[in-house]
Amino acid sequence: MGRFRAHIRRARRTLHEHLSVPALYFAWPLRDGVKPIHVRVHDKFGSVGDLKGTNFHYAEIEENSPRIIMMRSEVDNPSRGMVISIGATEAYRIDHVLPPDDITVTVKVSRLHSSEMVGMPTPYEDGSLPLFLTITAFLPAIGA
């Protein structure tokens, strides 16, 4: 079982490396600094409220239930209320943290409105981070 689990972990890391996008993880308004991470966003639209077995669409509405998958090596215990910023027009607030799944953790999130994102830090389009964020992310590691 150990070798099989190691293969699965390696495949999941490779999948995450190829499909993830750079993001920032922080409390808003800023209190404890910003942590650079990589995430995979899954937007799932579904029809809810319809009567099963019918095709009449009585009370059907479309609902979006986005989830974000993160590596536990980057964020082991994500917290409710924290923000994940992906770009100037895309940021999410963590609503619910699902149980960890080996090397990943999935969180249910709600997308923030543009008015809530004013002044939020964002990663650059090329995946790099602003210099001040890169420095502040490593200050605790050097004892500052």
C-alpha positions as CSV (number, residue, x, y, z in Angstrom):
1,M,0.0,0.0,0.0
2,G,2.9,2.4,0.7
3,R,4.2,2.4,-2.8
4,F,0.8,2.9,-4.3
5,R,0.1,5.9,-2.0
6,A,3.5,7.4,-2.9
7,H,2.6,7.2,-6.7
8,I,-0.8,8.8,-6.0
9,R,0.9,11.6,-4.0
10,R,3.4,12.2,-6.8
11,A,0.6,12.3,-9.4
12,R,-1.5,14.8,-7.3
13,R,1.6,17.0,-6.8
14,T,2.2,17.0,-10.6
15,L,-1.5,17.8,-11.3
16,H,-1.4,20.7,-8.8
17,E,1.9,22.0,-10.3
18,H,0.5,22.1,-13.8
19,L,-3.1,23.3,-13.1
20,S,-2.6,25.7,-10.2
21,V,-2.5,29.5,-10.3
22,P,-0.5,31.8,-8.0
23,A,-2.6,33.3,-5.2
24,L,-2.2,35.2,-1.9
25,Y,-3.7,34.0,1.4
26,F,-4.4,36.6,4.0
27,A,-6.8,38.1,6.5
28,W,-8.7,41.1,5.3
29,P,-8.2,43.8,6.4
30,L,-4.5,43.0,6.5
31,R,-3.3,42.0,10.0
32,D,-0.8,39.2,9.9
33,G,0.8,39.6,6.5
34,V,0.3,37.8,3.2
35,K,1.3,34.3,2.3
36,P,2.0,33.4,-1.3
37,I,0.4,30.0,-2.3
38,H,-0.8,28.1,-5.4
39,V,-4.4,27.0,-5.8
40,R,-6.8,25.3,-8.1
41,V,-10.3,26.9,-8.4
42,H,-13.3,24.7,-9.2
43,D,-16.5,26.6,-10.1
44,K,-19.4,24.3,-10.2
45,F,-22.8,25.5,-11.5
46,G,-25.8,23.4,-10.8
47,S,-29.5,23.5,-11.0
48,V,-31.3,23.4,-7.6
49,G,-34.9,23.5,-6.6
50,D,-36.4,21.5,-9.4
51,L,-38.6,18.5,-8.8
52,K,-36.8,15.3,-9.4
53,G,-38.1,13.2,-12.3
54,T,-39.8,16.1,-14.0
55,N,-38.7,18.3,-16.9
56,F,-40.9,21.3,-16.1
57,H,-38.4,23.5,-14.3
58,Y,-40.9,24.8,-11.8
59,A,-38.5,26.4,-9.3
60,E,-35.1,25.8,-10.8
61,I,-32.3,28.2,-10.2
62,E,-28.6,28.1,-11.1
63,E,-26.3,28.1,-8.2
64,N,-22.5,28.5,-8.1
65,S,-20.6,26.6,-5.4
66,P,-16.9,27.4,-5.9
67,R,-14.2,25.3,-4.2
68,I,-10.5,25.9,-3.9
69,I,-7.9,23.1,-3.5
70,M,-4.6,24.0,-1.8
71,M,-1.6,21.9,-0.9
72,R,-1.3,21.3,2.9
73,S,2.4,22.0,2.6
74,E,1.5,25.6,1.8
75,V,-1.6,26.1,4.1
76,D,-2.1,23.2,6.5
77,N,-5.0,24.7,8.5
78,P,-7.0,27.2,6.4
79,S,-9.3,29.4,8.5
80,R,-12.8,30.5,7.9
81,G,-13.0,34.2,6.9
82,M,-9.5,34.3,5.3
83,V,-9.2,35.6,1.8
84,I,-7.6,34.0,-1.3
85,S,-6.7,36.6,-3.9
86,I,-6.0,35.4,-7.4
87,G,-6.1,38.6,-9.4
88,A,-7.3,42.1,-9.6
89,T,-10.8,40.9,-10.4
90,E,-10.9,37.6,-8.6
91,A,-10.8,36.9,-4.8
92,Y,-12.6,34.5,-2.5
93,R,-13.5,34.4,1.2
94,I,-13.3,31.0,2.9
95,D,-16.7,29.8,4.2
96,H,-16.1,26.2,5.1
97,V,-13.0,24.0,5.4
98,L,-13.5,20.4,4.4
99,P,-11.5,17.6,6.1
100,P,-7.9,17.2,4.6
101,D,-7.5,14.7,1.8
102,D,-3.9,13.4,2.3
103,I,-1.7,16.2,0.8
104,T,-4.5,18.6,-0.1
105,V,-7.2,20.5,1.6
106,T,-10.4,21.8,-0.1
107,V,-12.3,24.8,1.1
108,K,-15.7,26.1,0.1
109,V,-15.6,29.7,-0.8
110,S,-17.7,32.7,-1.8
111,R,-16.5,35.1,-4.5
112,L,-16.0,38.6,-3.4
113,H,-17.7,41.5,-5.1
114,S,-15.4,44.1,-6.7
115,S,-16.3,46.7,-4.1
116,E,-15.0,44.3,-1.4
117,M,-11.7,43.9,-3.2
118,V,-10.6,47.6,-3.2
119,G,-7.0,47.8,-2.0
120,M,-6.4,44.1,-1.7
121,P,-3.0,42.7,-2.7
122,T,-2.9,40.5,-5.8
123,P,-0.3,38.4,-7.5
124,Y,1.0,39.7,-10.8
125,E,-0.3,38.3,-14.1
126,D,2.9,36.4,-14.8
127,G,2.7,34.5,-11.5
128,S,5.3,36.6,-9.7
129,L,4.6,38.4,-6.4
130,P,5.2,42.1,-5.6
131,L,8.7,42.5,-4.0
132,F,7.3,43.7,-0.6
133,L,5.1,40.6,-0.4
134,T,8.0,38.3,-1.2
135,I,10.1,39.9,1.5
136,T,7.4,40.0,4.2
137,A,6.4,36.4,3.5
138,F,9.9,35.3,4.6
139,L,10.6,37.7,7.4
140,P,9.2,35.3,10.1
141,A,11.6,32.7,8.7
142,I,14.7,34.9,9.3
143,G,13.6,36.0,12.8
144,A,12.4,39.5,12.0
